[in-house]
Amino acid sequence: MHGGTMSMMWMRMPGQSWPGTAASFLAMWVAMMAAMMLPSLGPMLWRYHESARRTHGAHVNGRTALVGAGYFAVWAAIGAFVFPVGAAIEYLTTQQPTLARVAPIVAGAAVLLAGVLQHTKWKARQLAFCRDSAARDHGHAAWRHGVRLGLSCVRSCAGLTAAGLVIGAMDLRVMAVVTAAITVERLAPSDERVARAIGDAVVVAGLVLLARAVGFGAQGL
């Protein structure tokens, strides 16, 4: 995280309070998550809208909007958890040069782990549950349906989201790649090979990051 565009997300600007910094982060976080998740969430909301229209008829648009609001409320809560963790890590790496040197290695290992996670049965179950949740209509509890959908999809794409954060969440190229990966695996037919193929690419990215981090570390000795 340290030394790249990611560090800008945790920085407190001159004259800005920590609550103000946290609020700015959350606004940026929600906007970023909306951009990343809408390509896959859009078809899910449409299916919910059509199912609710056939089942209930009235107030369909309002219910659909509540589903989306519940979904992004979950991501906002995740951002509220991520910010203090990221800010603490950023602070420690600026205060401890040793941690700053180790951070790229940890980042590469985290991306590698995210790729390995794509191959697990846990990932397959979470992805299947995310797809299943999106196909259901929970009647009048639209907000609760959105929250459940958000929770299932957060678990499903946790590894890919973490990898994007580590590599550089403010890099539009990284965001585009992560968005494409999440969208493809979520909307593709129920086939674990898609998630595993994405995992292979993430594993390669993790190995490259690790090799660079170790190489830079060796040069600094």
C-alpha positions in Angstrom: 0.0 0.0 0.0 2.8 2.4 0.9 4.4 4.4 -1.9 1.6 3.9 -4.4 -1.7 5.6 -5.3 -3.3 3.5 -2.6 -1.7 5.5 0.2 -3.6 8.7 -0.9 -6.8 7.1 0.3 -5.7 7.1 3.9 -3.9 10.5 4.0 -5.3 13.3 6.2 -5.1 16.6 4.3 -3.7 19.7 6.1 -6.4 21.2 8.3 -8.7 18.2 7.9 -9.9 16.2 10.9 -9.9 12.5 11.1 -13.7 12.3 11.0 -13.6 14.5 7.9 -10.9 12.2 6.4 -13.0 9.2 7.1 -16.1 10.8 5.6 -14.1 11.7 2.4 -12.8 8.1 2.2 -16.3 6.6 2.6 -17.7 8.9 -0.1 -14.9 7.8 -2.4 -15.2 4.2 -1.4 -19.0 4.0 -2.1 -18.5 5.7 -5.5 -15.7 3.3 -6.4 -17.8 0.3 -5.3 -20.8 1.5 -7.3 -18.6 1.8 -10.4 -17.2 -1.6 -9.8 -20.3 -3.5 -8.9 -23.0 -1.9 -11.0 -22.1 -3.9 -14.2 -22.9 -7.2 -12.3 -25.6 -5.7 -10.0 -27.6 -4.2 -12.8 -28.8 -7.5 -14.3 -29.5 -8.8 -10.8 -31.7 -5.7 -10.0 -33.5 -6.2 -13.3 -34.3 -9.8 -12.5 -35.6 -8.7 -9.1 -37.6 -6.0 -10.7 -39.3 -8.4 -13.1 -39.9 -11.0 -10.4 -41.4 -8.4 -8.1 -43.6 -7.0 -10.9 -45.0 -10.4 -11.6 -45.5 -11.2 -7.9 -46.6 -7.9 -6.3 -47.2 -5.4 -9.1 -47.3 -2.3 -6.9 -44.3 -0.1 -5.9 -41.9 -2.2 -7.9 -39.5 0.6 -8.6 -39.4 1.6 -5.0 -38.7 -2.0 -3.9 -35.9 -2.3 -6.5 -34.3 1.0 -5.3 -34.4 -0.3 -1.7 -32.6 -3.5 -2.8 -29.9 -1.4 -4.4 -29.7 0.8 -1.3 -29.4 -2.2 1.0 -26.7 -3.7 -1.2 -24.5 -0.6 -1.1 -25.2 0.0 2.6 -23.3 -3.3 3.1 -20.3 -2.0 1.0 -20.4 1.3 3.0 -20.1 -0.7 6.2 -17.2 -2.6 4.8 -15.6 0.8 3.9 -16.1 1.9 7.5 -14.1 -1.1 8.7 -11.4 -0.9 6.0 -10.6 2.8 6.6 -9.1 2.6 10.1 -7.2 -0.6 9.2 -5.7 1.0 6.1 -5.0 4.3 7.9 -3.2 2.4 10.7 -1.1 0.4 8.3 -0.2 3.5 6.3 0.8 5.3 9.5 3.0 2.4 10.7 4.7 2.0 7.4 5.6 5.7 7.4 6.9 5.5 10.9 8.8 2.2 10.6 11.1 1.9 7.5 11.4 -1.8 8.0 7.6 -2.3 7.7 7.7 -0.1 4.6 10.3 -2.5 3.0 8.2 -5.5 3.9 4.9 -4.1 2.8 5.4 -4.9 -1.0 6.1 -8.5 -0.1 3.0 -8.7 2.0 1.0 -7.1 -0.8 2.3 -9.7 -3.3 1.5 -12.5 -0.9 -2.0 -11.1 -0.4 -2.7 -11.0 -4.1 -1.3 -14.6 -4.5 -3.6 -15.7 -1.7 -6.5 -14.1 -3.4 -5.7 -16.1 -6.6 -5.5 -19.3 -4.6 -8.9 -18.5 -2.9 -10.5 -18.5 -6.4 -9.8 -22.3 -6.6 -11.4 -23.2 -3.3 -14.8 -24.9 -2.6 -15.5 -22.0 -0.3 -15.3 -19.6 -3.2 -17.5 -21.8 -5.4 -20.1 -21.9 -2.6 -20.1 -18.1 -2.1 -20.4 -17.5 -5.8 -23.3 -19.9 -6.1 -25.0 -18.3 -3.2 -24.5 -14.9 -4.6 -26.1 -15.9 -7.9 -28.9 -17.7 -6.0 -29.7 -14.7 -3.8 -29.9 -12.5 -6.8 -32.5 -14.7 -8.4 -34.9 -14.7 -5.4 -37.6 -12.3 -4.5 -38.0 -11.9 -0.8 -41.4 -10.2 -1.0 -41.9 -6.9 0.8 -38.5 -7.1 2.6 -36.7 -5.4 -0.2 -34.1 -3.7 2.1 -33.3 -7.0 3.8 -33.0 -8.7 0.4 -30.5 -6.0 -0.7 -28.5 -6.5 2.5 -28.5 -10.2 2.1 -27.4 -9.9 -1.5 -24.7 -7.4 -0.5 -23.4 -9.7 2.2 -23.3 -12.7 -0.1 -21.6 -10.8 -2.9 -19.1 -9.2 -0.5 -18.0 -12.7 0.5 -18.0 -13.9 -3.1 -15.7 -11.2 -4.4 -13.7 -10.6 -1.2 -10.5 -12.0 -2.6 -10.7 -10.0 -5.9 -11.6 -6.8 -4.0 -8.7 -7.2 -1.6 -6.4 -7.8 -4.5 -7.6 -4.6 -6.2 -7.1 -2.7 -3.0 -3.6 -4.0 -2.5 -2.5 -3.4 -6.1 -4.0 0.1 -6.3 -7.6 1.0 -5.8 -7.2 4.5 -7.3 -5.7 3.1 -10.5 -8.4 3.1 -13.1 -6.7 0.2 -15.0 -6.8 -1.9 -11.8 -10.4 -1.0 -11.2 -11.3 -1.9 -14.8 -9.7 -5.3 -14.5 -11.2 -6.2 -11.2 -14.6 -5.0 -12.4 -14.4 -7.2 -15.4 -13.3 -10.2 -13.4 -16.2 -9.8 -10.9 -18.7 -9.2 -13.6 -17.7 -12.2 -15.7 -17.6 -14.7 -12.9 -20.9 -13.5 -11.5 -22.9 -13.4 -14.7 -21.3 -16.4 -16.4 -23.1 -19.7 -16.4 -22.6 -21.7 -13.2 -19.2 -23.1 -14.0 -16.3 -23.1 -11.6 -13.8 -22.9 -14.5 -14.5 -19.2 -14.9 -13.5 -18.4 -11.3 -10.5 -20.7 -11.5 -9.3 -19.1 -14.7 -9.5 -15.7 -13.1 -7.7 -17.2 -10.1 -4.9 -18.4 -12.3 -4.4 -14.8 -13.6 -4.4 -13.4 -10.1 -1.9 -16.0 -9.0 0.4 -14.9 -11.8 0.0 -11.3 -10.8 0.8 -12.2 -7.2 4.0 -14.0 -8.2 5.1 -11.1 -10.3 4.5 -8.7 -7.5 6.4 -11.0 -5.1 9.3 -11.3 -7.5 9.6 -7.6 -7.9 9.3 -7.0 -4.2 12.0 -9.5 -3.4 14.2 -8.1 -6.1 13.9 -4.6 -4.9 14.5 -5.7 -1.4 17.7 -7.5 -2.4 18.9 -4.4 -4.2 18.3 -2.3 -1.1 20.5 -4.6 1.1 
